[in-house]
Amino acid sequence: MTAAGQPKLIVEADAEALARTAAERVMARIAANPGRSAICLTGGSSPKKLYQLLGSEAWRGRIPWDRVHWFIGDERFVPESDPLNNMAVARATFLDSDAPPGHVHPIPTTAEDPDASAAAYARELQAFYGADRLDPARPLFDVVLMGAGPDGHTASLFPGYAEIEETRRWVVGVAKANVAPFVPRVSLTLPILASCREMLFEIAGHDKRPILTRLLNGENLPALRARSNGETVWLVDRAALPEEIRGRR
Ligand SMILES: O=C(O)[C@H](O)[C@@H](O)[C@H](O)[C@H](O)COP(=O)(O)O
């Protein structure tokens, strides 16, 4: 985990400390980009503490809302009114109070199917970026937030699924998830997620220990294959660490 190009592992005492470090890193990337900043959010339970922090009185005032745009790396193909909708969680927790509406870019789930929704979001990302080819010298996102599922998926890129190998399309529809909730998904692909200054994984809690152990052992799972063209950071808490590593820290 220390060789060049490898994810950098940062261990925090607990999920609260992890969320604070994640918030500081997001803020540092926004501050380092004096222009229009783009943050790619994620879903599931892992980012909730971070979102709550960013929505708190102390942190809200630190965010330059007028120059930050908020995207999402994957979505469950359910209406925004459904509690399973990833962007709806981010909106309710921190975006709705301060983000200008035009700066929040949800994956549309009103299209006829996940493929149509994926195509629409690809067009939106390309319009924002100003090109349909990514220039390695000009990343699409400042930060891409990620989580790791129990099967090693990340975003909605599941192990063994064809979508993980996609190199051409920016966004793909995924007919059925490998883990609950078993609803269709829409996901950005690895090359698009890689187009960022920092990819930041949040992996916390005892339940994550089995999958973190597999990832640290180098299993070729989507969460290990997802890498930034810039920096990749795995923020983990002690509860998620395998026993033998925990004893050494
Ligand atoms: O829509 C989703 O479910 C996600 O974006 C997904 O990739 C998530 O990050 C992992 O499954 C981890 O999920 P938890 O954070 O709930 O463990």
The ligand as a Gaussian input file, in Angstrom:
#p B3LYP/6-31G(d) Opt

LIG

0 1
 O      -25.179000       3.148000      -3.995000
 C      -24.374000       2.535000      -3.339000
 O      -24.677000       1.595000      -2.598000
 C      -22.965000       2.949000      -3.358000
 O      -22.586000       4.114000      -3.859000
 C      -21.976000       1.873000      -3.096000
 O      -20.895000       1.765000      -3.938000
 C      -21.496000       2.026000      -1.687000
 O      -20.512000       3.021000      -1.592000
 C      -20.961000       0.736000      -1.157000
 O      -21.905000      -0.258000      -1.380000
 C      -20.714000       0.839000       0.334000
 O      -21.975000       0.918000       0.921000
 P      -22.149000       1.241000       2.447000
 O      -21.511000       2.543000       2.637000
 O      -23.634000       1.284000       2.672000
 O      -21.489000       0.144000       3.167000

